[in-house]
């Protein structure tokens, strides 16, 4: 049988005073999961740097720290459970002893927790009759002390004559009077919790205690040393008085600030040193809608990092950065990545942010979007980096739809201004200022980007686009030159293909029509050899449902796909344009084809040309030929005119033919046999 926790009659809290040597401390009460044990240094909750053992044991277990806590700290270990039901029993289902035991254990632990919460409260003695327990109303007790009347019940007591703080009234209509004590409580400073700000004292604990006790905390002017990450939880605000409020990490072995939840605000202070200046990741909740503004980060390995981390339900989305300066980063200024199985950082906004090497070496980039999708946008951002960088801006292989507007890139030593790595998708770049002497846009993505007023030598590059009305002064086609024999298959990366089959006969396969909807392609033979180029279709019937053959130099075919098949829209190798007619009487030649094969087997036939000045006739050359064996005459005449060379022309015998042309004034014979 699986043993369950036996809940002893014990308070779920234990305290120790550390001696700077011990690393292992016992918790003497059982816990159901490691998350149930909360750890505090002098009241500031700790989240890392220790391991918890013996989870689920009735006698409790041990917590072991990576390093001995500093001597003299009050270490508090507390079991804190969410007050919720964790088991449900199905109606008519099996009744598990283990399940009911676990549920009763959890209920007992919850009662112990509530009992512990109530134990330090003021209350009436069990051996006296309880009096009034209601406080005086807010208006009655405002600005007064709490006292007791003759019955021992609470009443408001005036502070007049006592050593009370003076009142405070703001200037302006509608201002109300408050005590100075209330006014002081409007702003909570880290110095209220013992921070020194002298650049010598470790202020980590004081800062974390302030954030544990209050959601809005102020950093006065000073240099505050830190030796561990400062954790920012949901909805908290940490702000300073400007660049003179400095958080300085003692070294680069840890992150200075970690934002692990949502709706936090950091503003108006400076960060120095550290592995990462500010790291955002969804450790406890989704890391979303955080705001970081007017921050300076100096000499960190990486200034700002957004990490998708390891839980897709706690993503790193929709965070906002405004006027953040990262100076002298050793690796990256700004970095979007994913270190675990979580989602990529998506839809984060950066405005007027700057990465500046200031003469120091940097190993990677000012901005490195290693992972990220769905419109991570960088507006009016600048990367001015040392020549040791791999790029001013780099878009990595797992990034999709990254947007740059008005980026400024500066470096030397052939550092690329914007580098698009293989696998990046649909990057959009607008108004790029390229000051680095490297490539303006170093594209390894295979053209997976759109540029407007960006790049060199071509400032604009558009992807799939629909235009309803365009006035083009000059058009250029993406042209591919091919010299091959045997068989090749074209793709949709080029429109015009100039092909030499000098080395041997060649079959050119068009891509399957279904993969090239609306695509137009030109294939032209450019060599003088007798080797035939055959135009076919990959897994299809070919253009106009047949193969096309280019046998002579400069033979060509232009084709377009409707998604179902390829159609020829122009070629010098198309089948002849010919019409056959068998009849008698008058046949009006409509000039729709070049060659008319006529039969008068049933009786005499008059083939009547349109007037020589008719729009459809001017400049046209046509041939008319008698094909039947009868003696019935075919007469070539002109409507309203005198006929070719001024006369009606007879075709009396089989195979008689005439070729004529109009100059707009009359029809002329250019061949007759």
Secondary structure by P-SEA (a helix, b strand, c coil): ccccccccccccbbbbbbccccccccccccccccccbbbbcccccccccccccccccccccccccccccccccbbbbbbcccccccccccccccccaaaaaaaaaaaaaaaaaaaaaaccccccccccccccccccccccccccccccccccbbbbbbccccbbbbbbbbcccbbbbbcaaaaaacccccccccccccccccaaaaaaaaaaaccbbbbcbbbbbbccccccccbbbbbcccccccccccccccccccccccbbbbccccccccccccccccccccccbbbbcbbbbccccccbbbbccccccccccbbbbcbbbbcccccccbbbbbccccccccbbbbcbbbbbcccccccccccccccccccccccbbbbbccccccccbbbcccccbbbbcbbbbbbccccccbbbcccccbbbbccccccccccccccccccccccccccccccbbbcccccccccccccccbbbbbbbccbbbbccccccccccccccbbbbbcccccccccbbbbbbbcccccbbbbbbbccccccccbbbbbccccccccccccccbbbbcccccccccbbbbbbccccccccccccccccccccbbbbccccccccccccbbbbbbbcccccbbbbbbbcccccccccccccccccccccccccccbbbbcccc
